Amino acid sequence: TVDTSGWSGAPEFKSVATLSWSLEDHAFSWNMTYTDSTSEDERLVNGAWVQTGKLDSWLIHNVTYTYNAGNYGAITFTVNNLTDEDPVLSSAGTWDDQDLYNNFGRDYRVNYTISF
């Protein structure tokens, strides 16, 4: 059996941590998503697997604030990728792994909900 953790597309560690706070009509959350570094490619050389290249680890921060206005609904402001981290690129400068890293950059969202 070959241990493929850390190979391209299979980071050894991928984790999410969220810290939330609320008081009366206000709520805030901070979410951190971490993807461990991986090799860029694997090749079978003389019967043994050899890893080549390295793709960096990636950490993004997302923050959300919600104000609940009672009967008037709730408004939520979100900033994804707060620190505007670039996607992890290969040694050729290409973005190859959409399953592990997005290329959206920082994005802002506003959401309004009401129930009646």
Disulfide bonds with the S-S distance in Angstrom:
none
